Amino acid sequence: MKEQGFFLAKILGLSLALALFIRYVTPQLNLPATPAVALTLVMTPMLVMTGVLIWRWQIQQPSQE
C-alpha cells in the first residue's frame, strides 16, 4: 500500500511539473502558429512513446542464437 502511495505522489508531482512548465515556460518560446509547428507538437509525444515501447520490446525478446 505504501508503494502505491509513493507511485501516486510521483505521478501527481510529474503532472504538476508538466502543468507549470506549460503554463510559465512555453509562452516564452514564441513559436509561430503554423501547421508545421502544430503537427510537430502533436506528433512528438507519439513518436517518443513508440520509440520507447519498441526499445522495451526488443530488450524483452529472448535472444535467438
C-alpha positions as CSV (number, residue, x, y, z in Angstrom):
1,M,0.0,0.0,0.0
2,K,2.9,2.4,0.8
3,E,4.4,1.7,-2.7
4,Q,1.1,2.7,-4.3
5,G,1.0,6.0,-2.4
6,F,4.6,6.8,-3.5
7,F,3.7,6.0,-7.1
8,L,0.6,8.2,-6.9
9,A,2.6,11.0,-5.3
10,K,5.3,10.7,-8.1
11,I,2.6,10.8,-10.8
12,L,1.0,13.9,-9.2
13,G,4.4,15.6,-8.9
14,L,5.2,15.0,-12.5
15,S,1.8,16.2,-13.6
16,L,2.3,19.4,-11.6
17,A,5.7,20.0,-13.0
18,L,4.4,19.5,-16.6
19,A,1.5,21.8,-15.9
20,L,3.8,24.5,-14.5
21,F,6.1,24.1,-17.5
22,I,3.3,24.5,-19.9
23,R,1.8,27.5,-18.0
24,Y,5.0,29.5,-17.5
25,V,7.7,28.4,-19.9
26,T,6.0,27.7,-23.2
27,P,4.7,31.3,-23.6
28,Q,8.3,32.4,-23.6
29,L,9.2,30.2,-26.6
30,N,7.4,32.5,-29.1
31,L,6.6,29.6,-31.5
32,P,4.9,30.7,-34.8
33,A,1.3,29.5,-35.3
34,T,1.9,27.4,-38.4
35,P,0.7,23.9,-39.3
36,A,4.2,22.5,-39.3
37,V,4.7,23.6,-35.6
38,A,1.3,22.2,-34.6
39,L,2.0,18.9,-36.3
40,T,5.4,18.7,-34.7
41,L,3.9,19.3,-31.2
42,V,1.2,16.8,-31.7
43,M,3.4,14.0,-33.2
44,T,6.4,14.3,-31.0
45,P,4.9,12.5,-27.9
46,M,3.6,9.7,-30.0
47,L,6.9,9.2,-31.7
48,V,8.8,9.2,-28.5
49,M,6.5,6.7,-26.9
50,T,6.7,4.5,-30.0
51,G,10.5,4.5,-29.7
52,V,10.4,3.7,-26.0
53,L,8.0,0.8,-26.5
54,I,9.9,-0.7,-29.4
55,W,13.1,-0.4,-27.3
56,R,11.5,-2.2,-24.3
57,W,10.0,-4.8,-26.6
58,Q,13.5,-5.5,-28.1
59,I,15.0,-5.8,-24.6
60,Q,12.4,-8.3,-23.5
61,Q,12.7,-10.6,-26.6
62,P,14.8,-13.7,-25.8
63,S,18.0,-13.9,-27.8
64,Q,17.8,-16.3,-30.8
65,E,21.3,-17.6,-31.0
